[in-house]
Amino acid sequence: GGYVATDRLIPIIKMYTLRKGISGKDLGKRGTEFSSRDVPEALGVVPGSIFLICLTFCLVGYATSHPTKLLDCNSALLSICFMLFLGFTDDVLDWPWRYKLFLPTIASLPLLCCYEGSTSIVIPIQLRSTLMKDGLLTPLSKLLCYFVVVDANADGAIVNLGIWYLLYMSMLAVFCTNAINIYAGINGLEAGQSYVIGCAVLLHNLIEIQSDSQSKENHLFSVMIVLSFVGVTLALLKHNWYPASVFVGDTYCYFAGMVFAVVGILGHFSKTLLLFFIPQVINFIWSIPQLFKLVPCPRHRLPKFNAKTGLMEPSTFECKPHEYRWLKFLSNGNKNGTEVANMTVINLFLQIFGPMSEGNLCTALLVGQILCCSLGLFFRYNLAQVFFDE
């Protein structure tokens, strides 16, 4: 239902956004017939709105049979709705980056206030000897006890982080919303990566439900949310795929990120969720020098389109021959050049594998996302016992 409604509503709503001037140019098609065309912007508001409607109907039946989950349901709706609103206002008003980091923290507060799960973490087997030895706390443990609680009865296996765990989950919401937003710039990538991650989360939930785990109810709650999300996202991807007839905008990126934060926090698998964000984590780490202004950061870091070849190439920023030699060496081996590729995984991919068309580039990146999510599932169910007890 969500797929059909979104698919039919996008062509209608995009006419309204064009009429109101909420549109943009496709910077990845400069020099082609598509470069002067106005593309409707912020169409992520359509799948976001349909998702909220679907979720509201689902919650009517779910909350009736699971009254203890009513608070979780309402907090999920409130947080997602807040981020959808923030994303749309960002597309219209173009918020500064400091607000983009601050407001997701506020949006996560309803989730944290109703969080009733454990705030303890299990320490990997290989590190437990650093916390306890011969039944006694080590100097490191005694130092940590000023901030957290090391469970002496668990022989260094469990540490209760308390409020620090809530802070971690708040930062998870900030990361999820912004990670999708900065790993973007080509047609289909934002919606495509979200669809793949959504399918991975859904598969993880179904495996846990099938195995009758203790957190079965939490995974059922996650399935209800993710099923609606996957449906509306697939419809958006249909319209955003190369060549895109609509742009998803920050509206969709923030909405999708908060959906993942919600299911990760209320589903009590926030650490597993990060295994599905491997490309986004790598992209964030590689982007840190530019994000924190250690290296010049242009407004747009998306790949540049070569009109002569019809292929996407790494975008660059200019610098003096003696500047950023370490980065030039990593990028192309030429320490004395005057151009350096922007620090994103997309540009790095093009540097490694060479120029390619926008459609093929997006497909390759999504294949990489699928492989990383598969690796995350493999690690979760096959290698976790190497580091943790059964």
Secondary structure, DSSP 8 states (H G I E B T S, - for coil): -HHHHHHHHHHHHHHHHHHTT-EE--GGGTTSTTTTS-EE--TTHHHHHHHHHHHHHHHHHHHHH-GGGHHHHHHHHHHHHHHHHHHHHHHHH---HHHHHHHHHHHTHHHHHT--S--EEE--GGGGGGTEETTEE-HHHHHHTTTSEE-GGGTTSEEE-THHHHHHHHHHHHHHHHHHHHS--STTHHHHHHHHHHHHHHHHHHHHHHTT-TTHHHHHHHHHHHHHHHHHHHHHHHHHSSS-SS--HHHHHHHHHHHHHHHHHHTT-HHHHHHTTHHHHHHHHHHHHHHTTSS---S--S-EEETTTTEEE--EEE--TTS-HHHHHHHTS-TT-SEEE-SSHHHHHHHHH--B-HHHHHHHHHHHHHHHHHHHHHIIIIIHHHHS--
